[in-house]
Amino acid sequence: MDGKSVFVKVDHYKELLDIMDFVKLKIQEAEREIEKLRSLRAKEDEEIDAWAEKLDDIKRKIAGLYSQVFAPE
């Protein structure tokens, strides 16, 4: 600020500090919620992958059964 002094009333300064503390608190809360969402998404992805593996296993079993029933050796 080019070395110029800025004067602020003490009441306004305290109010500004309170507002800044409130904003910091809300940012921290938002960061925690984002981390919870990321964790939840990771768990969902794991579950979807497990379902996909089970589905692939079922498809393999059905394909094997189909080949045994309709194309016996």
N, CA, C, O and CB atoms as a CASP TS submission, in Angstrom:
PFRMAT TS
TARGET T0000
AUTHOR 0000-0000-0000
METHOD Language model
MODEL 1
PARENT N/A
ATOM      1  N   MET     1       0.829  -1.205   0.000  1.00  0.00           N
ATOM      2  CA  MET     1       0.000   0.000   0.000  1.00  0.00           C
ATOM      3  C   MET     1       0.862   1.254   0.000  1.00  0.00           C
ATOM      4  O   MET     1       0.468   2.260   0.588  1.00  0.00           O
ATOM      5  CB  MET     1      -0.937   0.007   1.211  1.00  0.00           C
ATOM      6  N   ASP     2       1.952   1.226  -0.600  1.00  0.00           N
ATOM      7  CA  ASP     2       2.826   2.392  -0.773  1.00  0.00           C
ATOM      8  C   ASP     2       3.251   3.008   0.556  1.00  0.00           C
ATOM      9  O   ASP     2       3.557   4.200   0.588  1.00  0.00           O
ATOM     10  CB  ASP     2       2.128   3.441  -1.615  1.00  0.00           C
ATOM     11  N   GLY     3       3.285   2.265   1.640  1.00  0.00           N
ATOM     12  CA  GLY     3       3.753   2.774   2.922  1.00  0.00           C
ATOM     13  C   GLY     3       2.817   3.740   3.602  1.00  0.00           C
ATOM     14  O   GLY     3       3.211   4.375   4.580  1.00  0.00           O
ATOM     15  N   LYS     4       1.602   3.879   3.130  1.00  0.00           N
ATOM     16  CA  LYS     4       0.645   4.784   3.749  1.00  0.00           C
ATOM     17  C   LYS     4      -0.064   4.058   4.890  1.00  0.00           C
ATOM     18  O   LYS     4      -0.313   2.856   4.807  1.00  0.00           O
ATOM     19  CB  LYS     4      -0.378   5.312   2.705  1.00  0.00           C
ATOM     20  N   SER     5      -0.376   4.769   5.919  1.00  0.00           N
ATOM     21  CA  SER     5      -1.058   4.187   7.078  1.00  0.00           C
ATOM     22  C   SER     5      -2.558   4.148   6.846  1.00  0.00           C
ATOM     23  O   SER     5      -3.144   5.020   6.205  1.00  0.00           O
ATOM     24  CB  SER     5      -0.738   4.982   8.355  1.00  0.00           C
ATOM     25  N   VAL     6      -3.148   3.107   7.393  1.00  0.00           N
ATOM     26  CA  VAL     6      -4.599   2.983   7.336  1.00  0.00           C
ATOM     27  C   VAL     6      -5.085   2.895   8.774  1.00  0.00           C
ATOM     28  O   VAL     6      -4.593   2.086   9.560  1.00  0.00           O
ATOM     29  CB  VAL     6      -5.054   1.727   6.488  1.00  0.00           C
ATOM     30  N   PHE     7      -6.046   3.725   9.104  1.00  0.00           N
ATOM     31  CA  PHE     7      -6.580   3.722  10.458  1.00  0.00           C
ATOM     32  C   PHE     7      -7.971   3.101  10.450  1.00  0.00           C
ATOM     33  O   PHE     7      -8.819   3.429   9.620  1.00  0.00           O
ATOM     34  CB  PHE     7      -6.620   5.155  11.041  1.00  0.00           C
ATOM     35  N   VAL     8      -8.178   2.188  11.407  1.00  0.00           N
ATOM     36  CA  VAL     8      -9.455   1.505  11.522  1.00  0.00           C
ATOM     37  C   VAL     8      -9.894   1.614  12.971  1.00  0.00           C
ATOM     38  O   VAL     8      -9.088   1.438  13.885  1.00  0.00           O
ATOM     39  CB  VAL     8      -9.360   0.010  11.059  1.00  0.00           C
ATOM     40  N   LYS     9     -11.156   1.899  13.179  1.00  0.00           N
ATOM     41  CA  LYS     9     -11.664   1.948  14.541  1.00  0.00           C
ATOM     42  C   LYS     9     -11.509   0.577  15.188  1.00  0.00           C
ATOM     43  O   LYS     9     -11.681  -0.450  14.532  1.00  0.00           O
ATOM     44  CB  LYS     9     -13.144   2.403  14.563  1.00  0.00           C
ATOM     45  N   VAL    10     -11.192   0.566  16.448  1.00  0.00           N
ATOM     46  CA  VAL    10     -10.974  -0.679  17.177  1.00  0.00           C
ATOM     47  C   VAL    10     -12.219  -1.559  17.102  1.00  0.00           C
ATOM     48  O   VAL    10     -12.101  -2.774  16.940  1.00  0.00           O
ATOM     49  CB  VAL    10     -10.605  -0.391  18.647  1.00  0.00           C
ATOM     50  N   ASP    11     -13.407  -0.971  17.217  1.00  0.00           N
ATOM     51  CA  ASP    11     -14.645  -1.751  17.139  1.00  0.00           C
ATOM     52  C   ASP    11     -14.744  -2.469  15.790  1.00  0.00           C
ATOM     53  O   ASP    11     -15.111  -3.642  15.726  1.00  0.00           O
ATOM     54  CB  ASP    11     -15.875  -0.837  17.351  1.00  0.00           C
ATOM     55  N   HIS    12     -14.416  -1.759  14.730  1.00  0.00           N
ATOM     56  CA  HIS    12     -14.478  -2.350  13.393  1.00  0.00           C
ATOM     57  C   HIS    12     -13.399  -3.421  13.234  1.00  0.00           C
ATOM     58  O   HIS    12     -13.620  -4.441  12.581  1.00  0.00           O
ATOM     59  CB  HIS    12     -14.316  -1.261  12.310  1.00  0.00           C
ATOM     60  N   TYR    13     -12.254  -3.187  13.824  1.00  0.00           N
ATOM     61  CA  TYR    13     -11.156  -4.153  13.749  1.00  0.00           C
ATOM     62  C   TYR    13     -11.565  -5.456  14.431  1.00  0.00           C
ATOM     63  O   TYR    13     -11.345  -6.539  13.888  1.00  0.00           O
ATOM     64  CB  TYR    13      -9.869  -3.578  14.402  1.00  0.00           C
ATOM     65  N   LYS    14     -12.155  -5.355  15.611  1.00  0.00           N
ATOM     66  CA  LYS    14     -12.601  -6.550  16.339  1.00  0.00           C
ATOM     67  C   LYS    14     -13.698  -7.269  15.565  1.00  0.00           C
ATOM     68  O   LYS    14     -13.721  -8.498  15.500  1.00  0.00           O
ATOM     69  CB  LYS    14     -13.106  -6.174  17.750  1.00  0.00           C
ATOM     70  N   GLU    15     -14.591  -6.508  14.989  1.00  0.00           N
ATOM     71  CA  GLU    15     -15.658  -7.102  14.183  1.00  0.00           C
ATOM     72  C   GLU    15     -15.070  -7.829  12.972  1.00  0.00           C
ATOM     73  O   GLU    15     -15.495  -8.930  12.622  1.00  0.00           O
ATOM     74  CB  GLU    15     -16.660  -6.017  13.725  1.00  0.00           C
ATOM     75  N   LEU    16     -14.096  -7.196  12.349  1.00  0.00           N
ATOM     76  CA  LEU    16     -13.435  -7.811  11.205  1.00  0.00           C
ATOM     77  C   LEU    16     -12.729  -9.110  11.610  1.00  0.00           C
ATOM     78  O   LEU    16     -12.799 -10.104  10.887  1.00  0.00           O
ATOM     79  CB  LEU    16     -12.429  -6.831  10.585  1.00  0.00           C
ATOM     80  N   LEU    17     -12.057  -9.104  12.752  1.00  0.00           N
ATOM     81  CA  LEU    17     -11.409 -10.324  13.251  1.00  0.00           C
ATOM     82  C   LEU    17     -12.433 -11.428  13.501  1.00  0.00           C
ATOM     83  O   LEU    17     -12.192 -12.590  13.173  1.00  0.00           O
ATOM     84  CB  LEU    17     -10.631 -10.027  14.543  1.00  0.00           C
ATOM     85  N   ASP    18     -13.571 -11.063  14.082  1.00  0.00           N
ATOM     86  CA  ASP    18     -14.628 -12.044  14.329  1.00  0.00           C
ATOM     87  C   ASP    18     -15.143 -12.628  13.014  1.00  0.00           C
ATOM     88  O   ASP    18     -15.349 -13.836  12.900  1.00  0.00           O
ATOM     89  CB  ASP    18     -15.786 -11.400  15.114  1.00  0.00           C
ATOM     90  N   ILE    19     -15.343 -11.777  12.044  1.00  0.00           N
ATOM     91  CA  ILE    19     -15.819 -12.237  10.736  1.00  0.00           C
ATOM     92  C   ILE    19     -14.789 -13.158  10.092  1.00  0.00           C
ATOM     93  O   ILE    19     -15.140 -14.192   9.524  1.00  0.00           O
ATOM     94  CB  ILE    19     -16.117 -11.036   9.809  1.00  0.00           C
ATOM     95  N   MET    20     -13.518 -12.780  10.183  1.00  0.00           N
ATOM     96  CA  MET    20     -12.465 -13.611   9.592  1.00  0.00           C
ATOM     97  C   MET    20     -12.384 -14.965  10.295  1.00  0.00           C
ATOM     98  O   MET    20     -12.193 -15.988   9.639  1.00  0.00           O
ATOM     99  CB  MET    20     -11.102 -12.891   9.667  1.00  0.00           C
ATOM    100  N   ASP    21     -12.527 -14.984  11.617  1.00  0.00           N
ATOM    101  CA  ASP    21     -12.537 -16.250  12.353  1.00  0.00           C
ATOM    102  C   ASP    21     -13.721 -17.115  11.925  1.00  0.00           C
ATOM    103  O   ASP    21     -13.582 -18.327  11.761  1.00  0.00           O
ATOM    104  CB  ASP    21     -12.590 -15.993  13.870  1.00  0.00           C
ATOM    105  N   PHE    22     -14.874 -16.495  11.745  1.00  0.00           N
ATOM    106  CA  PHE    22     -16.066 -17.209  11.312  1.00  0.00           C
ATOM    107  C   PHE    22     -15.851 -17.819   9.922  1.00  0.00           C
ATOM    108  O   PHE    22     -16.208 -18.973   9.681  1.00  0.00           O
ATOM    109  CB  PHE    22     -17.284 -16.265  11.303  1.00  0.00           C
ATOM    110  N   VAL    23     -15.270 -17.042   9.022  1.00  0.00           N
ATOM    111  CA  VAL    23     -15.006 -17.527   7.666  1.00  0.00           C
ATOM    112  C   VAL    23     -14.022 -18.692   7.708  1.00  0.00           C
ATOM    113  O   VAL    23     -14.228 -19.695   7.024  1.00  0.00           O
ATOM    114  CB  VAL    23     -14.455 -16.389   6.776  1.00  0.00           C
ATOM    115  N   LYS    24     -12.959 -18.575   8.497  1.00  0.00           N
ATOM    116  CA  LYS    24     -11.995 -19.666   8.626  1.00  0.00           C
ATOM    117  C   LYS    24     -12.671 -20.931   9.146  1.00  0.00           C
ATOM    118  O   LYS    24     -12.390 -22.028   8.663  1.00  0.00           O
ATOM    119  CB  LYS    24     -10.846 -19.258   9.558  1.00  0.00           C
ATOM    120  N   LEU    25     -13.555 -20.786  10.126  1.00  0.00           N
ATOM    121  CA  LEU    25     -14.281 -21.927  10.678  1.00  0.00           C
ATOM    122  C   LEU    25     -15.141 -22.587   9.602  1.00  0.00           C
ATOM    123  O   LEU    25     -15.163 -23.813   9.485  1.00  0.00           O
ATOM    124  CB  LEU    25     -15.157 -21.485  11.866  1.00  0.00           C
ATOM    125  N   LYS    26     -15.839 -21.785   8.826  1.00  0.00           N
ATOM    126  CA  LYS    26     -16.690 -22.326   7.768  1.00  0.00           C
ATOM    127  C   LYS    26     -15.870 -23.020   6.684  1.00  0.00           C
ATOM    128  O   LYS    26     -16.301 -24.033   6.133  1.00  0.00           O
ATOM    129  CB  LYS    26     -17.532 -21.214   7.149  1.00  0.00           C
ATOM    130  N   ILE    27     -14.709 -22.490   6.380  1.00  0.00           N
ATOM    131  CA  ILE    27     -13.831 -23.128   5.405  1.00  0.00           C
ATOM    132  C   ILE    27     -13.366 -24.479   5.926  1.00  0.00           C
ATOM    133  O   ILE    27     -13.339 -25.455   5.176  1.00  0.00           O
ATOM    134  CB  ILE    27     -12.622 -22.229   5.088  1.00  0.00           C
ATOM    135  N   GLN    28     -13.003 -24.548   7.191  1.00  0.00           N
ATOM    136  CA  GLN    28     -12.592 -25.820   7.791  1.00  0.00           C
ATOM    137  C   GLN    28     -13.729 -26.835   7.760  1.00  0.00           C
ATOM    138  O   GLN    28     -13.511 -28.010   7.465  1.00  0.00           O
ATOM    139  CB  GLN    28     -12.121 -25.604   9.236  1.00  0.00           C
ATOM    140  N   GLU    29     -14.937 -26.382   8.063  1.00  0.00           N
ATOM    141  CA  GLU    29     -16.106 -27.270   8.016  1.00  0.00           C
ATOM    142  C   GLU    29     -16.322 -27.789   6.594  1.00  0.00           C
ATOM    143  O   GLU    29     -16.593 -28.973   6.392  1.00  0.00           O
ATOM    144  CB  GLU    29     -17.376 -26.531   8.518  1.00  0.00           C
ATOM    145  N   ALA    30     -16.202 -26.908   5.626  1.00  0.00           N
ATOM    146  CA  ALA    30     -16.377 -27.306   4.228  1.00  0.00           C
ATOM    147  C   ALA    30     -15.313 -28.319   3.818  1.00  0.00           C
ATOM    148  O   ALA    30     -15.614 -29.281   3.110  1.00  0.00           O
ATOM    149  CB  ALA    30     -16.321 -26.075   3.305  1.00  0.00           C
ATOM    150  N   GLU    31     -14.077 -28.113   4.256  1.00  0.00           N
ATOM    151  CA  GLU    31     -13.005 -29.064   3.938  1.00  0.00           C
ATOM    152  C   GLU    31     -13.288 -30.440   4.542  1.00  0.00           C
ATOM    153  O   GLU    31     -13.045 -31.463   3.903  1.00  0.00           O
ATOM    154  CB  GLU    31     -11.654 -28.535   4.446  1.00  0.00           C
ATOM    155  N   ARG    32     -13.796 -30.462   5.767  1.00  0.00           N
ATOM    156  CA  ARG    32     -14.153 -31.748   6.396  1.00  0.00           C
ATOM    157  C   ARG    32     -15.271 -32.448   5.631  1.00  0.00           C
ATOM    158  O   ARG    32     -15.232 -33.664   5.445  1.00  0.00           O
ATOM    159  CB  ARG    32     -14.580 -31.531   7.859  1.00  0.00           C
ATOM    160  N   GLU    33     -16.251 -31.693   5.196  1.00  0.00           N
ATOM    161  CA  GLU    33     -17.357 -32.284   4.441  1.00  0.00           C
ATOM    162  C   GLU    33     -16.874 -32.823   3.096  1.00  0.00           C
ATOM    163  O   GLU    33     -17.313 -33.886   2.656  1.00  0.00           O
ATOM    164  CB  GLU    33     -18.473 -31.248   4.226  1.00  0.00           C
ATOM    165  N   ILE    34     -15.980 -32.097   2.450  1.00  0.00           N
ATOM    166  CA  ILE    34     -15.429 -32.571   1.181  1.00  0.00           C
ATOM    167  C   ILE    34     -14.672 -33.874   1.399  1.00  0.00           C
ATOM    168  O   ILE    34     -14.784 -34.797   0.592  1.00  0.00           O
ATOM    169  CB  ILE    34     -14.500 -31.505   0.552  1.00  0.00           C
ATOM    170  N   GLU    35     -13.911 -33.959   2.470  1.00  0.00           N
ATOM    171  CA  GLU    35     -13.169 -35.191   2.758  1.00  0.00           C
ATOM    172  C   GLU    35     -14.131 -36.351   3.022  1.00  0.00           C
ATOM    173  O   GLU    35     -13.876 -37.475   2.589  1.00  0.00           O
ATOM    174  CB  GLU    35     -12.233 -34.988   3.971  1.00  0.00           C
ATOM    175  N   LYS    36     -15.223 -36.092   3.720  1.00  0.00           N
ATOM    176  CA  LYS    36     -16.239 -37.132   3.944  1.00  0.00           C
ATOM    177  C   LYS    36     -16.821 -37.609   2.618  1.00  0.00           C
ATOM    178  O   LYS    36     -17.002 -38.808   2.406  1.00  0.00           O
ATOM    179  CB  LYS    36     -17.369 -36.604   4.859  1.00  0.00           C
ATOM    180  N   LEU    37     -17.111 -36.665   1.729  1.00  0.00           N
ATOM    181  CA  LEU    37     -17.656 -37.021   0.421  1.00  0.00           C
ATOM    182  C   LEU    37     -16.668 -37.843  -0.394  1.00  0.00           C
ATOM    183  O   LEU    37     -17.053 -38.802  -1.063  1.00  0.00           O
ATOM    184  CB  LEU    37     -18.041 -35.768  -0.348  1.00  0.00           C
ATOM    185  N   ARG    38     -15.394 -37.466  -0.336  1.00  0.00           N
ATOM    186  CA  ARG    38     -14.370 -38.230  -1.052  1.00  0.00           C
ATOM    187  C   ARG    38     -14.279 -39.653  -0.515  1.00  0.00           C
ATOM    188  O   ARG    38     -14.151 -40.606  -1.283  1.00  0.00           O
ATOM    189  CB  ARG    38     -13.004 -37.536  -0.940  1.00  0.00           C
ATOM    190  N   SER    39     -14.347 -39.789   0.794  1.00  0.00           N
ATOM    191  CA  SER    39     -14.283 -41.110   1.417  1.00  0.00           C
ATOM    192  C   SER    39     -15.494 -41.941   1.012  1.00  0.00           C
ATOM    193  O   SER    39     -15.366 -43.123   0.693  1.00  0.00           O
ATOM    194  CB  SER    39     -14.205 -40.986   2.953  1.00  0.00           C
ATOM    195  N   LEU    40     -16.657 -41.327   1.025  1.00  0.00           N
ATOM    196  CA  LEU    40     -17.878 -42.023   0.633  1.00  0.00           C
ATOM    197  C   LEU    40     -17.809 -42.460  -0.824  1.00  0.00           C
ATOM    198  O   LEU    40     -18.212 -43.572  -1.163  1.00  0.00           O
ATOM    199  CB  LEU    40     -19.101 -41.128   0.859  1.00  0.00           C
ATOM    200  N   ARG    41     -17.299 -41.588  -1.681  1.00  0.00           N
ATOM    201  CA  ARG    41     -17.173 -41.925  -3.096  1.00  0.00           C
ATOM    202  C   ARG    41     -16.213 -43.101  -3.289  1.00  0.00           C
ATOM    203  O   ARG    41     -16.461 -43.979  -4.116  1.00  0.00           O
ATOM    204  CB  ARG    41     -16.689 -40.702  -3.898  1.00  0.00           C
ATOM    205  N   ALA    42     -15.124 -43.115  -2.530  1.00  0.00           N
ATOM    206  CA  ALA    42     -14.156 -44.216  -2.631  1.00  0.00           C
ATOM    207  C   ALA    42     -14.809 -45.532  -2.209  1.00  0.00           C
ATOM    208  O   ALA    42     -14.592 -46.563  -2.846  1.00  0.00           O
ATOM    209  CB  ALA    42     -12.906 -43.929  -1.754  1.00  0.00           C
ATOM    210  N   LYS    43     -15.601 -45.503  -1.148  1.00  0.00           N
ATOM    211  CA  LYS    43     -16.307 -46.709  -0.704  1.00  0.00           C
ATOM    212  C   LYS    43     -17.312 -47.166  -1.757  1.00  0.00           C
ATOM    213  O   LYS    43     -17.434 -48.361  -2.026  1.00  0.00           O
ATOM    214  CB  LYS    43     -17.022 -46.453   0.636  1.00  0.00           C
ATOM    215  N   GLU    44     -18.024 -46.222  -2.346  1.00  0.00           N
ATOM    216  CA  GLU    44     -18.976 -46.565  -3.409  1.00  0.00           C
ATOM    217  C   GLU    44     -18.262 -47.200  -4.591  1.00  0.00           C
ATOM    218  O   GLU    44     -18.735 -48.192  -5.145  1.00  0.00           O
ATOM    219  CB  GLU    44     -19.745 -45.319  -3.869  1.00  0.00           C
ATOM    220  N   ASP    45     -17.118 -46.628  -4.980  1.00  0.00           N
ATOM    221  CA  ASP    45     -16.345 -47.176  -6.100  1.00  0.00           C
ATOM    222  C   ASP    45     -15.893 -48.604  -5.802  1.00  0.00           C
ATOM    223  O   ASP    45     -15.935 -49.467  -6.679  1.00  0.00           O
ATOM    224  CB  ASP    45     -15.124 -46.285  -6.398  1.00  0.00           C
ATOM    225  N   GLU    46     -15.461 -48.851  -4.569  1.00  0.00           N
ATOM    226  CA  GLU    46     -15.052 -50.204  -4.182  1.00  0.00           C
ATOM    227  C   GLU    46     -16.220 -51.177  -4.290  1.00  0.00           C
ATOM    228  O   GLU    46     -16.065 -52.297  -4.778  1.00  0.00           O
ATOM    229  CB  GLU    46     -14.493 -50.208  -2.750  1.00  0.00           C
ATOM    230  N   GLU    47     -17.382 -50.742  -3.833  1.00  0.00           N
ATOM    231  CA  GLU    47     -18.557 -51.608  -3.888  1.00  0.00           C
ATOM    232  C   GLU    47     -18.980 -51.871  -5.326  1.00  0.00           C
ATOM    233  O   GLU    47     -19.329 -53.002  -5.665  1.00  0.00           O
ATOM    234  CB  GLU    47     -19.713 -50.986  -3.109  1.00  0.00           C
ATOM    235  N   ILE    48     -18.958 -50.874  -6.157  1.00  0.00           N
ATOM    236  CA  ILE    48     -19.307 -51.048  -7.571  1.00  0.00           C
ATOM    237  C   ILE    48     -18.334 -52.018  -8.232  1.00  0.00           C
ATOM    238  O   ILE    48     -18.747 -52.877  -9.010  1.00  0.00           O
ATOM    239  CB  ILE    48     -19.300 -49.686  -8.312  1.00  0.00           C
ATOM    240  N   ASP    49     -17.042 -51.885  -7.926  1.00  0.00           N
ATOM    241  CA  ASP    49     -16.047 -52.801  -8.481  1.00  0.00           C
ATOM    242  C   ASP    49     -16.322 -54.236  -8.034  1.00  0.00           C
ATOM    243  O   ASP    49     -16.192 -55.171  -8.825  1.00  0.00           O
ATOM    244  CB  ASP    49     -14.630 -52.375  -8.058  1.00  0.00           C
ATOM    245  N   ALA    50     -16.700 -54.408  -6.773  1.00  0.00           N
ATOM    246  CA  ALA    50     -17.011 -55.754  -6.266  1.00  0.00           C
ATOM    247  C   ALA    50     -18.229 -56.324  -6.996  1.00  0.00           C
ATOM    248  O   ALA    50     -18.248 -57.502  -7.350  1.00  0.00           O
ATOM    249  CB  ALA    50     -17.270 -55.718  -4.733  1.00  0.00           C
ATOM    250  N   TRP    51     -19.239 -55.491  -7.217  1.00  0.00           N
ATOM    251  CA  TRP    51     -20.432 -55.951  -7.950  1.00  0.00           C
ATOM    252  C   TRP    51     -20.056 -56.349  -9.375  1.00  0.00           C
ATOM    253  O   TRP    51     -20.528 -57.362  -9.891  1.00  0.00           O
ATOM    254  CB  TRP    51     -21.525 -54.847  -7.973  1.00  0.00           C
ATOM    255  N   ALA    52     -19.202 -55.541 -10.004  1.00  0.00           N
ATOM    256  CA  ALA    52     -18.786 -55.829 -11.380  1.00  0.00           C
ATOM    257  C   ALA    52     -18.033 -57.158 -11.439  1.00  0.00           C
ATOM    258  O   ALA    52     -18.225 -57.939 -12.371  1.00  0.00           O
ATOM    259  CB  ALA    52     -17.902 -54.686 -11.933  1.00  0.00           C
ATOM    260  N   GLU    53     -17.182 -57.414 -10.456  1.00  0.00           N
ATOM    261  CA  GLU    53     -16.460 -58.693 -10.408  1.00  0.00           C
ATOM    262  C   GLU    53     -17.425 -59.863 -10.252  1.00  0.00           C
ATOM    263  O   GLU    53     -17.271 -60.893 -10.908  1.00  0.00           O
ATOM    264  CB  GLU    53     -15.445 -58.696  -9.254  1.00  0.00           C
ATOM    265  N   LYS    54     -18.414 -59.702  -9.386  1.00  0.00           N
ATOM    266  CA  LYS    54     -19.404 -60.766  -9.190  1.00  0.00           C
ATOM    267  C   LYS    54     -20.199 -60.998 -10.477  1.00  0.00           C
ATOM    268  O   LYS    54     -20.470 -62.142 -10.843  1.00  0.00           O
ATOM    269  CB  LYS    54     -20.361 -60.411  -8.023  1.00  0.00           C
ATOM    270  N   LEU    55     -20.567 -59.932 -11.150  1.00  0.00           N
ATOM    271  CA  LEU    55     -21.300 -60.049 -12.398  1.00  0.00           C
ATOM    272  C   LEU    55     -20.461 -60.760 -13.458  1.00  0.00           C
ATOM    273  O   LEU    55     -20.971 -61.613 -14.185  1.00  0.00           O
ATOM    274  CB  LEU    55     -21.726 -58.667 -12.895  1.00  0.00           C
ATOM    275  N   ASP    56     -19.182 -60.412 -13.549  1.00  0.00           N
ATOM    276  CA  ASP    56     -18.282 -61.087 -14.493  1.00  0.00           C
ATOM    277  C   ASP    56     -18.173 -62.568 -14.168  1.00  0.00           C
ATOM    278  O   ASP    56     -18.151 -63.404 -15.072  1.00  0.00           O
ATOM    279  CB  ASP    56     -16.886 -60.439 -14.471  1.00  0.00           C
ATOM    280  N   ASP    57     -18.106 -62.899 -12.878  1.00  0.00           N
ATOM    281  CA  ASP    57     -18.034 -64.295 -12.461  1.00  0.00           C
ATOM    282  C   ASP    57     -19.300 -65.042 -12.874  1.00  0.00           C
ATOM    283  O   ASP    57     -19.227 -66.169 -13.364  1.00  0.00           O
ATOM    284  CB  ASP    57     -17.826 -64.395 -10.940  1.00  0.00           C
ATOM    285  N   ILE    58     -20.445 -64.423 -12.679  1.00  0.00           N
ATOM    286  CA  ILE    58     -21.717 -65.041 -13.077  1.00  0.00           C
ATOM    287  C   ILE    58     -21.746 -65.248 -14.592  1.00  0.00           C
ATOM    288  O   ILE    58     -22.177 -66.299 -15.066  1.00  0.00           O
ATOM    289  CB  ILE    58     -22.920 -64.163 -12.627  1.00  0.00           C
ATOM    290  N   LYS    59     -21.292 -64.254 -15.350  1.00  0.00           N
ATOM    291  CA  LYS    59     -21.261 -64.375 -16.814  1.00  0.00           C
ATOM    292  C   LYS    59     -20.363 -65.529 -17.254  1.00  0.00           C
ATOM    293  O   LYS    59     -20.712 -66.281 -18.163  1.00  0.00           O
ATOM    294  CB  LYS    59     -20.776 -63.060 -17.452  1.00  0.00           C
ATOM    295  N   ARG    60     -19.199 -65.665 -16.602  1.00  0.00           N
ATOM    296  CA  ARG    60     -18.298 -66.781 -16.940  1.00  0.00           C
ATOM    297  C   ARG    60     -18.957 -68.126 -16.642  1.00  0.00           C
ATOM    298  O   ARG    60     -18.862 -69.058 -17.440  1.00  0.00           O
ATOM    299  CB  ARG    60     -16.972 -66.662 -16.158  1.00  0.00           C
ATOM    300  N   LYS    61     -19.622 -68.224 -15.498  1.00  0.00           N
ATOM    301  CA  LYS    61     -20.276 -69.477 -15.120  1.00  0.00           C
ATOM    302  C   LYS    61     -21.402 -69.826 -16.093  1.00  0.00           C
ATOM    303  O   LYS    61     -21.561 -70.983 -16.482  1.00  0.00           O
ATOM    304  CB  LYS    61     -20.825 -69.380 -13.690  1.00  0.00           C
ATOM    305  N   ILE    62     -22.177 -68.823 -16.477  1.00  0.00           N
ATOM    306  CA  ILE    62     -23.262 -69.059 -17.422  1.00  0.00           C
ATOM    307  C   ILE    62     -22.705 -69.466 -18.782  1.00  0.00           C
ATOM    308  O   ILE    62     -23.243 -70.362 -19.433  1.00  0.00           O
ATOM    309  CB  ILE    62     -24.144 -67.806 -17.558  1.00  0.00           C
ATOM    310  N   ALA    63     -21.630 -68.813 -19.212  1.00  0.00           N
ATOM    311  CA  ALA    63     -21.013 -69.174 -20.490  1.00  0.00           C
ATOM    312  C   ALA    63     -20.495 -70.611 -20.439  1.00  0.00           C
ATOM    313  O   ALA    63     -20.640 -71.349 -21.414  1.00  0.00           O
ATOM    314  CB  ALA    63     -19.862 -68.198 -20.836  1.00  0.00           C
ATOM    315  N   GLY    64     -19.895 -71.020 -19.321  1.00  0.00           N
ATOM    316  CA  GLY    64     -19.421 -72.392 -19.170  1.00  0.00           C
ATOM    317  C   GLY    64     -20.562 -73.380 -19.167  1.00  0.00           C
ATOM    318  O   GLY    64     -20.472 -74.434 -19.796  1.00  0.00           O
ATOM    319  N   LEU    65     -21.633 -73.057 -18.471  1.00  0.00           N
ATOM    320  CA  LEU    65     -22.809 -73.915 -18.435  1.00  0.00           C
ATOM    321  C   LEU    65     -23.438 -74.024 -19.814  1.00  0.00           C
ATOM    322  O   LEU    65     -23.835 -75.109 -20.240  1.00  0.00           O
ATOM    323  CB  LEU    65     -23.829 -73.384 -17.431  1.00  0.00           C
ATOM    324  N   TYR    66     -23.526 -72.905 -20.503  1.00  0.00           N
ATOM    325  CA  TYR    66     -24.088 -72.887 -21.849  1.00  0.00           C
ATOM    326  C   TYR    66     -23.283 -73.794 -22.784  1.00  0.00           C
ATOM    327  O   TYR    66     -23.850 -74.566 -23.556  1.00  0.00           O
ATOM    328  CB  TYR    66     -24.122 -71.447 -22.397  1.00  0.00           C
ATOM    329  N   SER    67     -21.949 -73.690 -22.702  1.00  0.00           N
ATOM    330  CA  SER    67     -21.125 -74.500 -23.583  1.00  0.00           C
ATOM    331  C   SER    67     -21.230 -75.989 -23.231  1.00  0.00           C
ATOM    332  O   SER    67     -21.117 -76.836 -24.117  1.00  0.00           O
ATOM    333  CB  SER    67     -19.670 -74.040 -23.510  1.00  0.00           C
ATOM    334  N   GLN    68     -21.440 -76.312 -21.969  1.00  0.00           N
ATOM    335  CA  GLN    68     -21.588 -77.718 -21.571  1.00  0.00           C
ATOM    336  C   GLN    68     -22.923 -78.289 -22.028  1.00  0.00           C
ATOM    337  O   GLN    68     -23.006 -79.445 -22.444  1.00  0.00           O
ATOM    338  CB  GLN    68     -21.458 -77.858 -20.054  1.00  0.00           C
ATOM    339  N   VAL    69     -23.957 -77.476 -21.948  1.00  0.00           N
ATOM    340  CA  VAL    69     -25.308 -77.957 -22.290  1.00  0.00           C
ATOM    341  C   VAL    69     -25.523 -77.999 -23.799  1.00  0.00           C
ATOM    342  O   VAL    69     -26.050 -78.978 -24.328  1.00  0.00           O
ATOM    343  CB  VAL    69     -26.374 -77.063 -21.642  1.00  0.00           C
ATOM    344  N   PHE    70     -25.115 -76.942 -24.487  1.00  0.00           N
ATOM    345  CA  PHE    70     -25.450 -76.835 -25.899  1.00  0.00           C
ATOM    346  C   PHE    70     -24.315 -77.224 -26.845  1.00  0.00           C
ATOM    347  O   PHE    70     -24.547 -77.378 -28.044  1.00  0.00           O
ATOM    348  CB  PHE    70     -25.875 -75.445 -26.195  1.00  0.00           C
ATOM    349  N   ALA    71     -23.131 -77.381 -26.349  1.00  0.00           N
ATOM    350  CA  ALA    71     -22.005 -77.790 -27.192  1.00  0.00           C
ATOM    351  C   ALA    71     -21.135 -78.792 -26.437  1.00  0.00           C
ATOM    352  O   ALA    71     -19.954 -78.535 -26.204  1.00  0.00           O
ATOM    353  CB  ALA    71     -21.164 -76.560 -27.629  1.00  0.00           C
ATOM    354  N   PRO    72     -21.710 -79.928 -26.056  1.00  0.00           N
ATOM    355  CA  PRO    72     -20.918 -80.903 -25.303  1.00  0.00           C
ATOM    356  C   PRO    72     -19.793 -81.459 -26.167  1.00  0.00           C
ATOM    357  O   PRO    72     -19.884 -81.489 -27.394  1.00  0.00           O
ATOM    358  CB  PRO    72     -21.810 -82.049 -24.792  1.00  0.00           C
ATOM    359  N   GLU    73     -18.768 -81.882 -25.518  1.00  0.00           N
ATOM    360  CA  GLU    73     -17.599 -82.410 -26.232  1.00  0.00           C
ATOM    361  C   GLU    73     -17.861 -83.771 -26.810  1.00  0.00           C
ATOM    362  O   GLU    73     -16.980 -84.354 -27.440  1.00  0.00           O
ATOM    363  CB  GLU    73     -16.405 -82.477 -25.318  1.00  0.00           C
TER
END
